[in-house]
Amino acid sequence: MPDNNDPSKLQEPTPDEEKAAERAAEESPDIEEEYRESTERGANQEGEGKIV
């Protein structure tokens, strides 16, 4: 198994990977609202799926 903790053995990202990372970094304006709603739903969850 390769040693992923050795920086000298890590590969540089491909151009496609760099482009994908740039696209992912552009946040949608809806992300904040969706995150807030998900957090509230999780905090108010009841029943079998509730984590105590």
Secondary structure, 3 states (H helix, E strand, C coil): CCCCCCHHHCCCCCHHHHHHHHHHHCCCCCHHHHHHHHHHHHHCCCCCCCCC
